[in-house]
Amino acid sequence: MSDQKKNFEMQMYNQFWNNVRRAEGSSWQVFLSYSLFIGIITFLFENNMPNSTLVILIIIFTTLAITMSLSANLWFVRNMYLISRVEKQFEPYNIIPKTWIPLNIKFLNKELYLIHTVFYFIIGLFLGLFFYSKNITGCIENVIIFIALIISIGSLCIYIKGQLGDISDLKNSFICDKIDRHKNSNLLKKISIDVDSTLIDIMVNYCKIYNKKKNSNKTKEDVTDWDFFDDWGLSNEEGLDVFEKIDLQDVQ
């Protein structure tokens, strides 16, 4: 079973790295597509395409380029984190830089995805302002451009908020990583719960059984020390035997 588990871990490990490479490839494909888009915009401008149309196209394609780059970034962060989860099974666990683990970073990291996003924003802003300044005076044209810009900004905000939520969910689902520094992957698999007099008021029932046995009138307020058996005239065995007789289904 151990060999099967290791084999499965290695398969998943390789698949996660393949996903990282896919994310990187996707980001560069978007980059090349946006570069081609700039060439198309130049061609359309030289062939007298209305400037308002060019501005709207720039807004749309810049928004798409930014969202696709952020999507590749999310794919990258997810899989780097999953890779770190697998690599902690092996020694030494020091391959993944801490800045790639969502427990320690904000959503936007320092990878090429953020560089591409900033590039799209700057180039799109420059091109949009350039063509907007080229005799766009019609009221209807300005309204359409304004609506397109508002939709673009709103869409980006909703998209980024959703991805931030995804990273937060990923972080919370693997919260036990906070104790990885202890190098004990089983640390959170063993849980102890203090029940007696913490979750249930067991001493009330203890006193009832004791009083019936000893013809006494003890209350839980009479328990002033952890080692109260001697004070109540009980041997260690007798004291523990009273606990054994308590019906936990009948405890407050």
Secondary structure, 3 states (H helix, E strand, C coil): CHHHHHHHHHHHHHHHHHHHHHHHHHHHHHHHHHHHHHHHHHHHHHCCCCHHHHHHHHHHHHHHHHHHHHHHHHHHHHHHHHHHHHHCCCCCCCCCCHHHCCCCCCCCCCCHHHHHHHHHHHHHHHHHHHHHCCCCCCHHHHHHHHHHHHHHHHHHHHHHHHHHHHHHHHHHHCHHHHHHHHCCCCHHHCCCCCCECCCECHHHHHHHHHHHHHCCCCCHHHCCCCCCCCCCCCCHHHHHHHHHCCCHHHCC
